[in-house]
Amino acid sequence: MKDEVALLATVTLLGVLLQAYFSLQVISARRTFRVSPPLTTGPPEFERIYRAQVNCSEYFPLFLATLWVAGVFFHEGTAALCGLIYLFARLRYFQGYARSAQFRLAPLYASARVLWLLVALAVLGLLGHFLPISLGVALHGRLRMLLPGTRD
C-alpha cells in the first residue's frame, strides 16, 4: 500500500512545506511593514504578499483532492508530476505577486491549467473505475495506449 502512494504523499508533504513557506513570508512582511495582526491591510507591498498567501491557501484543498483522486484512480506518477508542476507554478505565482500584481498572471494561468488537468485525470480514472466491466476494459485499453503505466 505505501509503495502505491509514496509519490502522492511526497508531493503532498512538499505542498504543505510550500504553504508553510508562504505563511512565513507573511509573518516576515508583517514585521517589515509593521502590520500587526489582526490587520490585513497596509502598504501595497504587504497586501500583495498577504493576498498571494491567502489565494494559495484557498486553492490548496482543491489541489490535494484532485492530486489524490487522479493518483489513486488514474496514475500515481502522472498525478505526482502534475502536482510538482502545480507547486512550482504556485511558487512562481507567489513570487510574482509579491513583486507586482501583473507578475502573478502567467503563473496563475499555468497553475489553473495543471489543476484542470488533474481534474480531467481524476474524472477519467473514476470513469474507468465505475464503468461496467466491458466498457471499463475498453477504456483501460485506450488509456494504456496513451500511458503504459496505467494501473488496473
N, C-alpha and C positions, 0 to 999 in steps of 0.2 A: 504493500500500500504506500509506504513512504516514498519508494522509488518512483511511483507513478505521479506524485505531486511535488517532488522536490524542486523542480524548476518554478512551478507556480508559487510555492512557499518562499523561494528565494526572491522572486520578483516582488511578492507581497511585502517582505521584510525591507527590501530596498525602497519600496514606496512609502512605508512607514518612516524610514530614516529620512527620506526626502521631505515628508510632511514635517518632521521634527526640525529639519534644517530651515524650512520656511518659517516656522514658529520662532526659532531663534533669531532669524533675521528681523522679525517684527519687534522682538524684545530689544535687540540692538538699535533699531530705528527709534523706538520709544526713548531710549536713553540719549541717542544722538540729537533728536529733535525735541527733547523734553516734553513728551506727550505721555502723561500719566494715565494708567487705567482708571476708570473705565472709558475714558475718552477714545474716540475712534476718528477724530478729526484733528487736523493740524496742518503743517506745511504740506504742499503738494507732494514733496518727496516722500514724506511719511505715509500719506494717504495711498500713494501708488503701491508701496511695499505692503501695506496693510490689505489693500484690495486684492493684490496678487495672491497673498496667502489665503484670504477668505475664498477667493474663486477656486484655487487649487483644492482647498478642503471640501468645497461644495461638490466637486466632481469626483472626489476620491472614492466614495461608496459606489458610484456608477462604474468606475474603473474596476474596482475589486470584484464586483458581481459579474461583470462581463468577462473579466480575465479568468475567473474560476469556472464559469459555465462553459466558456469556449475551450478552456484547457481540459476539463473533465470530459466533455461530450464531443468535442471536435478533435483537437490535437494539442497536447501539452506544449510541445516545442514551438509550434506556430504561435500559440497564445502567449507564451513566455517572451518570444521575440517581439511580438506586438506590444507586450507590456513594457519591455525595455525601451522601445522606441517612444511609446507614450510618455514614460517617465522622463526621458531625455527632452522631449518636446515641452513638457510641463516645466522642467528646469529652465529651458530657454525662454519660455513664456514668463516665468518669474523674473529672470534676469532682465529681459526686455522691458517688462512693465516697470521695474524699479528704475530704469533709465528714462523711459518715456512711454506714455500710453500708446503711441503709434508703434513702438517696437514690440508690442505684445501680439500684434495681429497675425503675423506669419506663423509663429509657434502655436498660437491658439487654433488656427485653422488646421495645422498639421496634427495636433493632438485630437481635434474633433474627428478628423478623417480616420485616425487609428482607433478611436473609440467606436465609431460606426463600423469599422471592420471587425472589431471584437464582437459587436452586437450581431453582425451577419454570421460570423463563425459560430457563435453561440446558438443562433436560430438554426443554422444548418445542422449542427451537432444534435440539437434536440429533435429536429425533424427526423434525422436518421435514427434516433433512439425510439421515437414514438410511432413512426410509420409502421404499417403492417409489415410483417417479415418479408414478403415478396418485394414490396416497394423499397423497404429498407436495404435489402441486398442489392437491388439495382442502384440505389443512391450511393450506397457504400462503394460499389464497384467504380462508379464515376468519380467519387471522392478519392479513391485510391489512385486513379489515373492522374488526378491533379496533385495529390500529396501522398507519396508512397508510404509514409509512416502513420497514416490514419489508423486509430485504434478500432478494435472490434467492439 
